Amino acid sequence: MSESAFFERLEQQYDAQLPFVVYSRPINSIIKCWLQKDDALNKTNTFEESGFVFSPFDLNNPAIVLPQNECEHHVLEIENLQLETVKNEDFESNTSGKQTHIELVEKGLTAIKSGQLDKVVLSRCEERLVSEHPITLFKRLFNTYKNAMVYCWYHPKVGLWLGATPELLFKVEGQQLTTISLAGTQPYNADETASWTEKELKEQQIVTDYLAEQIAPYTDNTNISEVETIRAGNLWHLKTRLISRISTETKLKSIIQALHPTPAVCGFPKKKAMQFILDNENYNREFYTGFLGELNLQFSKTRNTNRRNVENNAYSVVKKQSNFYVNLRCVQIIGDKAKIYVGGGITKGSDANNEWKETQNKAKTMGYILT
Ligand SMILES: C=C(O[C@@H]1C=C(C(=O)O)C=C[C@H]1O)C(=O)O
């Protein structure tokens, strides 16, 4: 399918108010779209279906699935999309929510000092006007953020979301589980390399240890990589990769419950941090810090047994794969309004003003894309 035919088909779907998702995974020149044939709202809480899942932060609310066999699928392989309009380099974060956010962070710090919590991730949402077509915004995301999972998701009964997330929640290929620990934030500077404080390194290590502990009951042989610095748009983060094997009887839902929400978007202890967020952030995160991605898709892997008998040499096994990304650096579009969702992790020693600035920096990822 040509680039123009691919996007025309997507625009038709949006004009007909039918559900769709268009996305591209990090470091990948493949754009996929799933177009649901009707406007049914398919929910899941078992995560046993095959499809594309869009899950809220709070799993007490349902996750939405675009079922694989009720969708038309298209794939486009391309490096850069044609775009007439360029991104806006002058985005200035709106300061109207500053006082409220600082008060929220201070409340979080008080809870940490009193020993109720070790870490809590506190967020806010900032409104902007948007005039551009969502498909144009998606094209800009794809051209701008090559090492993020970029997407535009729409369901007429739920809403319209776009994002460029640097964070894999986890992926499962057959029995192999991969997850990452992402924490620490610094503004990206092309002339310097990131230098991290002991506090930042320690906090990222805490996230890594926590993830390893959470997956331990379902896995064996966890291999933990060295810590590396990665770039996500205008920011640096610290990242570690954890790879392990899950036992055959483990259900995908158990892995989801063990890993979501991670301390990178919620805090820990998990339940207490979650409760603090639900009680104190004075808005609903909805799908921000939820997760999205391919759910139980079948793929076949060819094995080479190296036997002499050529007939037996290659055979393929059908396996299932899922890959979920944390819904960060995202925006919800309602009519001509764009709501940019941003947050950051608060620990002992965090400074409320710096936390505010960190959310302003994070808002730029989507801010640059909107005009
Ligand atoms: C919560 C967000 O980001 C998360 C929080 C980070 C931090 O506290 O330093 C870093 C990356 C993300 O895991 C967000 O972007 O809204």
The ligand as an ORCA input file, in Angstrom:
! r2SCAN-3c Opt
* xyz 0 1
  C       5.711      9.867     34.886
  C       6.444     10.169     33.820
  O       7.688      9.628     33.559
  C       8.259      8.627     34.366
  C       8.999      9.217     35.519
  C      10.356      9.474     35.459
  C      11.064     10.170     36.593
  O      10.474     10.315     37.670
  O      12.210     10.623     36.425
  C      11.106      9.076     34.328
  C      10.539      8.363     33.334
  C       9.187      7.816     33.468
  O       9.280      6.539     33.989
  C       5.906     11.068     32.739
  O       6.585     11.226     31.713
  O       4.804     11.621     32.881
*
